[in-house]
Amino acid sequence: MKKSSQKSSISELVQSAIMQPQEKMQEVAKSSKQLFVGIPKEIAFQEKRVPLVPESVALLVNNGHQVLIEANAGEHANYSDTDYSEAGAQIAYSTEAVYKADLILKIEPPSMKEVELMQNNQTLFSILLISMQPKDFIKNMSKKRITALAYEYLKDETSIRPVIQAMGEIVGSTSILIASEYLSNSTSGKGTLLGGVIGIPPAEVVILGAGTVGESAARTAMGLGAKVKVFDDSLFRLRKLRDKLGTNVYTSTISPKTLLDALKRADVAIGATFSRRGRTPCLVTEEMVSAMNYGSVIVDVSIDQGGCFETSEVTTHTDPVFKKYGVIHYCVPNIASRVSRTASQALSNIFTPILLAIGEESGFDEMLWTDKHVRDGVYLYKGTVTNQFVSDICQLPFRDLDLLMASRF
């Protein structure tokens, strides 16, 4: 009886405690930050892309952010000012007004004149192309304590460089379509159908490089029915390509004799090599080009980095080809601008989630603290060089961004 009485007393005590007024636990909401994004009109030669399409602008505006875009910034991608204003963007009629924004979003790196327009402590998203920049480019931005992110260094959660990947896929596919166009009679080509038909052997395509561009070019050429040979100096990349595309693609390491034999029979040669540091290696000599079939087509995608054919010379979208040894050469940098609307949509799909995340994380600094992959894209943080390659090229002091972020505490 005594034990039963004790249990009853304890039970009553517990019930009494439960019935007492309790402190309500309330979740503390993370404070968001309104972004002020400026999109200037691109002034770089032949640049026709725009970093945000109207649909993405509408999404940002609906999430409380402000977007200011320069008049006619999207015209070359066939987006009008009306498209942007209806999406909620403000239209600026001067470049100076756009550069008053907190975050500048553009495609090409800013010119020295545009750097002068930038504000102290501003944030910049753009391509960098450091080896092509003027000597004082980084120094001038550093003086203004700019924080800058380069698209070519940006990574996603799988450690893939999304901008390089997206543009590589577009350029690879487009290079094959360009080659097909210049094989036809309509452009004074030799009148060969790239894919061939029943009873007629297909055209032969040689691709130098098994990276993203090379893979996309091979996939497109095979889809059209062409016979494809891919050369690369990396067995790992060749094996990876073979696993993705199957055994119908011929792969080989790069040796002068094997490459020459393939080029002699080729209708199309695509230069898709890429160098992370400086100029791309020249893999095809002038003598090799002279041995190619009359009327065959070279599309040197690598011309952005100097080209991998010795006979390559930079051309433009308005005057894209020349002939040498009877071989048509297409050597236009920035092939993605040839399909500017598709390229703009691809870029916008990458940048929009990042911008939304910046707002949700209460600013770019906070996002850098939580997102290592975006942090990989930063080469300047409040004026300090945080990319070792940029530091070496510009001969400026380097500071590790992880340490800079940690020093805030």
Order of alpha helices (4+ residues) and beta strands (2+ residues): alpha-beta-alpha-beta-alpha-beta-alpha-beta-alpha-beta-alpha-beta-alpha-beta-alpha-beta-alpha-beta-alpha-beta-alpha-beta-beta-beta-alpha-alpha-alpha-beta-beta-alpha-alpha
